[in-house]
Amino acid sequence: MNRYLFCIAVLAILCYSCSRKQTTERELQNDQVNTPAAGNKQLSTTDTAAAREIMRQADLVAEMKDYKSGDQLLRRQITAFNAYVTAEEQHTSALRLENNLVIRVPAAKFDQLLSAISGEGITLLRRTISAEDVTAEAADTKARLTAKNAIRNQYYQLLKQAKSIKDILEIQKQIDALQEDIEVTTARSHYLSDQVQYSTIRLQYFQYLETTDTTDKITYFSRLKNAFIAGGSFFAEVLVLLTGAWPFLLLMIVGIWIWKKKKKPVTTAV
């Protein structure tokens, strides 16, 4: 009898879950249907931002005349707009100084900070802005989270009523699986909320360093001196090579002497 009641309760929870999901989908569809078209009604920027959940990002590349003063100005602007830096990577080479920042700024001040970055002594070379509407996903995530929490509460009620060890273990297994799903859904909901509330700006700025070309300063006598040193080095290398090959040179000299001695004409007495 207990097993029969347990099966009925589980089926009731599953039916409730499906019903809740269908209700959520109908609500999302009704929200989309009730949203006026752009051609029928013009909404202000404030109304649109309040009604929609938008993730905005920007990628900027800027050249600075003076790296130190430009960097200080940039950091003052970040602080003034209640933004903060989440990542920074600096590079130094013989040609330029470079820094890469990842900035998080409140969504309401996103455009203001973008305008402030292009200031005196800063030349904006590239500016790319992207936006993603996550309104439907955020609403669906919240609805699924509410439904899963309700199902979990139902499982807890069943757990209190379970009589056998087998029923208790089965219900606890369902609760553990549901809890893991709830944590994943909660993390996604928090991520979407954070990305909507704070926009992201990826900024690369640099300054070219002045280089001095010394090629024109090389005089004729300097070239002559370098050539003399190079010739001396070559002669020393040849001398070392010949010194190392002295046994072969000695054999060659002896061989030539013997060959000449044999070829010497023999004089006969008359």
C-alpha atoms as a printed R data frame, in Angstrom:
    type eleno elety resid chain resno       x      y       z
1   ATOM     1    CA   MET     A     1   0.000  0.000   0.000
2   ATOM     2    CA   ASN     A     2   2.831  2.383   0.896
3   ATOM     3    CA   ARG     A     3   4.541  1.691  -2.420
4   ATOM     4    CA   TYR     A     4   1.299  2.390  -4.250
5   ATOM     5    CA   LEU     A     5   0.933  5.768  -2.512
6   ATOM     6    CA   PHE     A     6   4.587  6.548  -3.183
7   ATOM     7    CA   CYS     A     7   4.190  5.928  -6.922
8   ATOM     8    CA   ILE     A     8   1.085  8.140  -7.009
9   ATOM     9    CA   ALA     A     9   2.961 10.932  -5.242
10  ATOM    10    CA   VAL     A    10   5.919 10.773  -7.660
11  ATOM    11    CA   LEU     A    11   3.568 10.851 -10.650
12  ATOM    12    CA   ALA     A    12   1.808 13.859  -9.132
13  ATOM    13    CA   ILE     A    13   5.126 15.694  -8.776
14  ATOM    14    CA   LEU     A    14   6.101 14.948 -12.378
15  ATOM    15    CA   CYS     A    15   2.718 16.143 -13.613
16  ATOM    16    CA   TYR     A    16   3.103 19.323 -11.570
17  ATOM    17    CA   SER     A    17   6.536 19.895 -13.099
18  ATOM    18    CA   CYS     A    18   5.253 19.496 -16.648
19  ATOM    19    CA   SER     A    19   2.282 21.744 -15.935
20  ATOM    20    CA   ARG     A    20   4.536 24.392 -14.469
21  ATOM    21    CA   LYS     A    21   6.867 24.293 -17.493
22  ATOM    22    CA   GLN     A    22   3.958 24.651 -19.931
23  ATOM    23    CA   THR     A    23   2.596 27.567 -17.916
24  ATOM    24    CA   THR     A    24   5.990 29.262 -18.022
25  ATOM    25    CA   GLU     A    25   6.247 28.824 -21.799
26  ATOM    26    CA   ARG     A    26   2.747 30.267 -22.266
27  ATOM    27    CA   GLU     A    27   3.676 33.253 -20.102
28  ATOM    28    CA   LEU     A    28   6.797 33.889 -22.171
29  ATOM    29    CA   GLN     A    29   4.797 33.625 -25.397
30  ATOM    30    CA   ASN     A    30   2.159 36.028 -24.039
31  ATOM    31    CA   ASP     A    31   4.884 38.493 -23.063
32  ATOM    32    CA   GLN     A    32   6.266 38.357 -26.603
33  ATOM    33    CA   VAL     A    33   2.805 38.764 -28.144
34  ATOM    34    CA   ASN     A    34   1.899 41.670 -25.857
35  ATOM    35    CA   THR     A    35   5.150 43.491 -26.662
36  ATOM    36    CA   PRO     A    36   4.286 46.282 -29.160
37  ATOM    37    CA   ALA     A    37   6.112 46.337 -32.485
38  ATOM    38    CA   ALA     A    38   8.598 49.092 -33.189
39  ATOM    39    CA   GLY     A    39   6.446 50.435 -36.019
40  ATOM    40    CA   ASN     A    40   3.287 50.708 -33.867
41  ATOM    41    CA   LYS     A    41   4.774 52.331 -30.812
42  ATOM    42    CA   GLN     A    42   8.056 54.139 -30.290
43  ATOM    43    CA   LEU     A    43   9.659 53.488 -26.914
44  ATOM    44    CA   SER     A    44  12.218 55.733 -25.305
45  ATOM    45    CA   THR     A    45  15.706 54.448 -24.551
46  ATOM    46    CA   THR     A    46  14.929 54.386 -20.826
47  ATOM    47    CA   ASP     A    47  11.724 52.359 -21.286
48  ATOM    48    CA   THR     A    48  13.456 49.885 -23.600
49  ATOM    49    CA   ALA     A    49  16.358 49.375 -21.193
50  ATOM    50    CA   ALA     A    50  13.926 48.820 -18.331
51  ATOM    51    CA   ALA     A    51  11.848 46.304 -20.301
52  ATOM    52    CA   ARG     A    52  14.711 44.321 -21.824
53  ATOM    53    CA   GLU     A    53  17.787 42.678 -20.293
54  ATOM    54    CA   ILE     A    54  20.786 43.464 -22.506
55  ATOM    55    CA   MET     A    55  24.392 42.264 -22.231
56  ATOM    56    CA   ARG     A    56  26.723 44.878 -23.756
57  ATOM    57    CA   GLN     A    57  30.429 44.620 -24.556
58  ATOM    58    CA   ALA     A    58  33.005 46.852 -26.230
59  ATOM    59    CA   ASP     A    59  36.485 46.295 -27.683
60  ATOM    60    CA   LEU     A    60  38.710 49.376 -27.975
61  ATOM    61    CA   VAL     A    61  42.231 49.998 -29.275
62  ATOM    62    CA   ALA     A    62  43.833 53.390 -28.528
63  ATOM    63    CA   GLU     A    63  47.203 55.055 -29.135
64  ATOM    64    CA   MET     A    64  48.603 57.476 -26.545
65  ATOM    65    CA   LYS     A    65  51.071 60.306 -27.011
66  ATOM    66    CA   ASP     A    66  52.319 59.931 -23.438
67  ATOM    67    CA   TYR     A    67  51.792 56.507 -21.869
68  ATOM    68    CA   LYS     A    68  52.240 57.558 -18.233
69  ATOM    69    CA   SER     A    69  49.885 60.543 -18.246
70  ATOM    70    CA   GLY     A    70  47.352 58.721 -20.443
71  ATOM    71    CA   ASP     A    71  47.343 55.712 -18.111
72  ATOM    72    CA   GLN     A    72  46.753 57.938 -15.076
73  ATOM    73    CA   LEU     A    73  43.902 59.770 -16.823
74  ATOM    74    CA   LEU     A    74  42.309 56.489 -17.835
75  ATOM    75    CA   ARG     A    75  42.363 55.102 -14.299
76  ATOM    76    CA   ARG     A    76  40.792 58.290 -12.927
77  ATOM    77    CA   GLN     A    77  37.970 57.931 -15.454
78  ATOM    78    CA   ILE     A    78  37.424 54.292 -14.456
79  ATOM    79    CA   THR     A    79  37.083 55.290 -10.810
80  ATOM    80    CA   ALA     A    80  34.834 58.275 -11.624
81  ATOM    81    CA   PHE     A    81  32.261 56.036 -13.342
82  ATOM    82    CA   ASN     A    82  32.222 53.422 -10.536
83  ATOM    83    CA   ALA     A    83  33.924 50.891 -12.798
84  ATOM    84    CA   TYR     A    84  36.669 48.459 -11.862
85  ATOM    85    CA   VAL     A    85  39.434 46.442 -13.566
86  ATOM    86    CA   THR     A    86  39.105 42.652 -13.509
87  ATOM    87    CA   ALA     A    87  42.217 41.796 -15.567
88  ATOM    88    CA   GLU     A    88  45.381 43.593 -16.696
89  ATOM    89    CA   GLU     A    89  48.302 42.525 -18.904
90  ATOM    90    CA   GLN     A    90  51.284 44.742 -19.709
91  ATOM    91    CA   HIS     A    91  53.870 44.320 -22.476
92  ATOM    92    CA   THR     A    92  57.121 46.211 -23.088
93  ATOM    93    CA   SER     A    93  59.234 45.900 -26.212
94  ATOM    94    CA   ALA     A    94  61.836 47.936 -28.052
95  ATOM    95    CA   LEU     A    95  59.098 49.442 -30.225
96  ATOM    96    CA   ARG     A    96  56.248 50.261 -27.821
97  ATOM    97    CA   LEU     A    97  54.660 50.138 -24.370
98  ATOM    98    CA   GLU     A    98  51.323 48.312 -24.255
99  ATOM    99    CA   ASN     A    99  48.641 47.512 -21.697
100 ATOM   100    CA   ASN     A   100  45.432 45.461 -21.908
101 ATOM   101    CA   LEU     A   101  42.557 46.007 -19.480
102 ATOM   102    CA   VAL     A   102  39.237 44.257 -18.890
103 ATOM   103    CA   ILE     A   103  36.870 46.789 -17.318
104 ATOM   104    CA   ARG     A   104  33.461 46.194 -15.729
105 ATOM   105    CA   VAL     A   105  31.226 49.253 -15.621
106 ATOM   106    CA   PRO     A   106  27.597 49.733 -14.494
107 ATOM   107    CA   ALA     A   107  25.347 49.352 -17.530
108 ATOM   108    CA   ALA     A   108  23.864 52.820 -17.028
109 ATOM   109    CA   LYS     A   109  27.336 54.398 -17.350
110 ATOM   110    CA   PHE     A   110  28.613 52.255 -20.209
111 ATOM   111    CA   ASP     A   111  28.178 54.910 -22.933
112 ATOM   112    CA   GLN     A   112  29.575 57.680 -20.725
113 ATOM   113    CA   LEU     A   113  32.801 55.796 -20.036
114 ATOM   114    CA   LEU     A   114  33.218 54.970 -23.733
115 ATOM   115    CA   SER     A   115  32.954 58.660 -24.606
116 ATOM   116    CA   ALA     A   116  35.403 59.644 -21.859
117 ATOM   117    CA   ILE     A   117  38.109 57.217 -22.986
118 ATOM   118    CA   SER     A   118  38.697 59.120 -26.237
119 ATOM   119    CA   GLY     A   119  40.178 62.260 -24.709
120 ATOM   120    CA   GLU     A   120  43.136 64.600 -25.119
121 ATOM   121    CA   GLY     A   121  46.310 62.752 -26.062
122 ATOM   122    CA   ILE     A   122  44.374 59.527 -26.772
123 ATOM   123    CA   THR     A   123  43.597 58.511 -30.350
124 ATOM   124    CA   LEU     A   124  40.944 55.817 -30.702
125 ATOM   125    CA   LEU     A   125  41.999 53.459 -33.507
126 ATOM   126    CA   ARG     A   126  39.250 50.848 -33.245
127 ATOM   127    CA   ARG     A   127  35.888 50.680 -31.471
128 ATOM   128    CA   THR     A   128  33.594 47.640 -31.621
129 ATOM   129    CA   ILE     A   129  30.368 47.409 -29.598
130 ATOM   130    CA   SER     A   130  28.112 44.369 -29.336
131 ATOM   131    CA   ALA     A   131  24.834 43.740 -27.513
132 ATOM   132    CA   GLU     A   132  22.905 40.557 -26.750
133 ATOM   133    CA   ASP     A   133  19.286 40.427 -25.610
134 ATOM   134    CA   VAL     A   134  18.980 37.776 -22.878
135 ATOM   135    CA   THR     A   135  15.506 38.726 -21.654
136 ATOM   136    CA   ALA     A   136  13.879 35.456 -22.699
137 ATOM   137    CA   GLU     A   137  16.707 33.316 -21.356
138 ATOM   138    CA   ALA     A   138  16.758 35.150 -18.023
139 ATOM   139    CA   ALA     A   139  12.974 34.790 -17.597
140 ATOM   140    CA   ASP     A   140  13.080 31.115 -18.551
141 ATOM   141    CA   THR     A   141  15.972 30.453 -16.161
142 ATOM   142    CA   LYS     A   142  14.151 32.097 -13.246
143 ATOM   143    CA   ALA     A   143  10.937 30.213 -14.037
144 ATOM   144    CA   ARG     A   144  12.735 26.865 -14.213
145 ATOM   145    CA   LEU     A   145  14.502 27.624 -10.939
146 ATOM   146    CA   THR     A   146  11.169 28.376  -9.220
147 ATOM   147    CA   ALA     A   147   9.645 25.160 -10.578
148 ATOM   148    CA   LYS     A   148  12.603 23.042  -9.496
149 ATOM   149    CA   ASN     A   149  12.524 24.490  -5.982
150 ATOM   150    CA   ALA     A   150   8.798 23.666  -5.754
151 ATOM   151    CA   ILE     A   151   9.439 20.071  -6.859
152 ATOM   152    CA   ARG     A   152  12.246 19.727  -4.352
153 ATOM   153    CA   ASN     A   153   9.913 20.860  -1.563
154 ATOM   154    CA   GLN     A   154   7.433 18.224  -2.687
155 ATOM   155    CA   TYR     A   155  10.151 15.580  -2.461
156 ATOM   156    CA   TYR     A   156  10.967 16.738   1.064
157 ATOM   157    CA   GLN     A   157   7.344 16.236   2.036
158 ATOM   158    CA   LEU     A   158   7.428 12.727   0.559
159 ATOM   159    CA   LEU     A   159  10.657 12.043   2.447
160 ATOM   160    CA   LYS     A   160   8.906 12.789   5.731
161 ATOM   161    CA   GLN     A   161   6.104 10.370   4.856
162 ATOM   162    CA   ALA     A   162   8.343  7.526   3.590
163 ATOM   163    CA   LYS     A   163   8.219  4.362   5.719
164 ATOM   164    CA   SER     A   164  10.721  1.964   4.152
165 ATOM   165    CA   ILE     A   165  14.476  2.381   3.690
166 ATOM   166    CA   LYS     A   166  14.107  1.706  -0.020
167 ATOM   167    CA   ASP     A   167  11.614  4.558  -0.445
168 ATOM   168    CA   ILE     A   168  13.817  6.902   1.579
169 ATOM   169    CA   LEU     A   169  16.894  6.140  -0.541
170 ATOM   170    CA   GLU     A   170  14.929  6.550  -3.783
171 ATOM   171    CA   ILE     A   171  13.511  9.924  -2.733
172 ATOM   172    CA   GLN     A   172  16.922 11.117  -1.499
173 ATOM   173    CA   LYS     A   173  18.436 10.148  -4.853
174 ATOM   174    CA   GLN     A   174  15.858 12.278  -6.665
175 ATOM   175    CA   ILE     A   175  16.509 15.188  -4.278
176 ATOM   176    CA   ASP     A   176  20.291 15.026  -4.831
177 ATOM   177    CA   ALA     A   177  19.903 15.027  -8.622
178 ATOM   178    CA   LEU     A   178  17.447 17.911  -8.429
179 ATOM   179    CA   GLN     A   179  19.716 19.860  -6.075
180 ATOM   180    CA   GLU     A   180  22.603 19.626  -8.537
181 ATOM   181    CA   ASP     A   181  20.350 20.891 -11.327
182 ATOM   182    CA   ILE     A   182  19.165 23.757  -9.107
183 ATOM   183    CA   GLU     A   183  22.760 24.825  -8.390
184 ATOM   184    CA   VAL     A   184  23.618 24.890 -12.108
185 ATOM   185    CA   THR     A   185  20.483 26.888 -12.926
186 ATOM   186    CA   THR     A   186  21.156 29.301 -10.051
187 ATOM   187    CA   ALA     A   187  24.714 29.909 -11.260
188 ATOM   188    CA   ARG     A   188  23.457 30.649 -14.768
189 ATOM   189    CA   SER     A   189  20.834 33.041 -13.422
190 ATOM   190    CA   HIS     A   190  23.442 34.917 -11.358
191 ATOM   191    CA   TYR     A   191  25.783 35.106 -14.366
192 ATOM   192    CA   LEU     A   192  23.106 36.607 -16.615
193 ATOM   193    CA   SER     A   193  22.135 39.096 -13.929
194 ATOM   194    CA   ASP     A   194  25.759 40.170 -13.438
195 ATOM   195    CA   GLN     A   195  26.388 40.565 -17.172
196 ATOM   196    CA   VAL     A   196  23.259 42.680 -17.555
197 ATOM   197    CA   GLN     A   197  23.993 44.930 -14.567
198 ATOM   198    CA   TYR     A   198  27.663 45.432 -15.478
199 ATOM   199    CA   SER     A   199  28.888 45.861 -19.054
200 ATOM   200    CA   THR     A   200  32.365 44.780 -20.169
201 ATOM   201    CA   ILE     A   201  35.001 46.907 -21.921
202 ATOM   202    CA   ARG     A   202  38.200 45.351 -23.281
203 ATOM   203    CA   LEU     A   203  40.715 48.132 -23.807
204 ATOM   204    CA   GLN     A   204  44.159 47.968 -25.411
205 ATOM   205    CA   TYR     A   205  46.268 51.138 -25.349
206 ATOM   206    CA   PHE     A   206  49.913 51.716 -26.287
207 ATOM   207    CA   GLN     A   207  52.618 54.269 -27.075
208 ATOM   208    CA   TYR     A   208  55.238 53.907 -29.775
209 ATOM   209    CA   LEU     A   209  58.794 54.467 -28.532
210 ATOM   210    CA   GLU     A   210  61.252 56.703 -30.397
211 ATOM   211    CA   THR     A   211  64.151 54.792 -31.940
212 ATOM   212    CA   THR     A   212  67.534 56.274 -32.950
213 ATOM   213    CA   ASP     A   213  69.026 55.113 -36.235
214 ATOM   214    CA   THR     A   214  72.855 55.137 -35.980
215 ATOM   215    CA   THR     A   215  73.527 53.918 -39.523
216 ATOM   216    CA   ASP     A   216  74.233 57.398 -40.859
217 ATOM   217    CA   LYS     A   217  76.796 58.035 -38.124
218 ATOM   218    CA   ILE     A   218  79.172 55.296 -39.315
219 ATOM   219    CA   THR     A   219  82.169 57.088 -40.911
220 ATOM   220    CA   TYR     A   220  84.608 55.882 -43.576
221 ATOM   221    CA   PHE     A   221  87.393 55.404 -41.020
222 ATOM   222    CA   SER     A   222  85.084 53.352 -38.821
223 ATOM   223    CA   ARG     A   223  84.352 51.064 -41.761
224 ATOM   224    CA   LEU     A   224  88.094 50.829 -42.545
225 ATOM   225    CA   LYS     A   225  88.845 49.968 -38.915
226 ATOM   226    CA   ASN     A   226  86.171 47.268 -38.867
227 ATOM   227    CA   ALA     A   227  87.514 45.794 -42.136
228 ATOM   228    CA   PHE     A   228  91.088 45.701 -40.738
229 ATOM   229    CA   ILE     A   229  89.885 43.932 -37.592
230 ATOM   230    CA   ALA     A   230  87.903 41.434 -39.663
231 ATOM   231    CA   GLY     A   231  90.954 40.740 -41.875
232 ATOM   232    CA   GLY     A   232  93.163 40.187 -38.822
233 ATOM   233    CA   SER     A   233  90.645 37.777 -37.384
234 ATOM   234    CA   PHE     A   234  90.547 35.841 -40.672
235 ATOM   235    CA   PHE     A   235  94.384 35.635 -40.808
236 ATOM   236    CA   ALA     A   236  94.479 34.362 -37.229
237 ATOM   237    CA   GLU     A   237  91.931 31.689 -38.042
238 ATOM   238    CA   VAL     A   238  93.978 30.532 -41.073
239 ATOM   239    CA   LEU     A   239  97.149 30.450 -38.966
240 ATOM   240    CA   VAL     A   240  95.449 28.328 -36.332
241 ATOM   241    CA   LEU     A   241  94.199 25.961 -39.026
242 ATOM   242    CA   LEU     A   242  97.681 25.562 -40.541
243 ATOM   243    CA   THR     A   243  99.242 25.032 -37.125
244 ATOM   244    CA   GLY     A   244  96.813 22.210 -36.423
245 ATOM   245    CA   ALA     A   245  97.673 20.574 -39.770
246 ATOM   246    CA   TRP     A   246 101.504 20.596 -39.359
247 ATOM   247    CA   PRO     A   247 101.934 16.771 -39.606
248 ATOM   248    CA   PHE     A   248 100.301 16.753 -43.024
249 ATOM   249    CA   LEU     A   249 102.424 19.708 -44.137
250 ATOM   250    CA   LEU     A   250 105.607 17.933 -42.963
251 ATOM   251    CA   LEU     A   251 104.718 14.765 -44.866
252 ATOM   252    CA   MET     A   252 103.972 16.813 -47.941
253 ATOM   253    CA   ILE     A   253 107.377 18.560 -47.800
254 ATOM   254    CA   VAL     A   254 109.250 15.268 -47.326
255 ATOM   255    CA   GLY     A   255 107.341 13.662 -50.201
256 ATOM   256    CA   ILE     A   256 108.170 16.547 -52.529
257 ATOM   257    CA   TRP     A   257 111.878 16.366 -51.573
258 ATOM   258    CA   ILE     A   258 112.035 12.606 -52.270
259 ATOM   259    CA   TRP     A   259 110.228 13.010 -55.593
260 ATOM   260    CA   LYS     A   260 112.621 15.726 -56.756
261 ATOM   261    CA   LYS     A   261 115.650 13.664 -55.689
262 ATOM   262    CA   LYS     A   262 114.537 10.687 -57.768
263 ATOM   263    CA   LYS     A   263 113.957 12.841 -60.813
264 ATOM   264    CA   LYS     A   264 117.438 14.371 -60.608
265 ATOM   265    CA   PRO     A   265 119.398 13.318 -63.802
266 ATOM   266    CA   VAL     A   266 122.238 10.810 -63.272
267 ATOM   267    CA   THR     A   267 125.642 11.843 -64.807
268 ATOM   268    CA   THR     A   268 127.686  9.087 -66.516
269 ATOM   269    CA   ALA     A   269 131.542  9.089 -66.809
270 ATOM   270    CA   VAL     A   270 133.044  9.223 -70.296
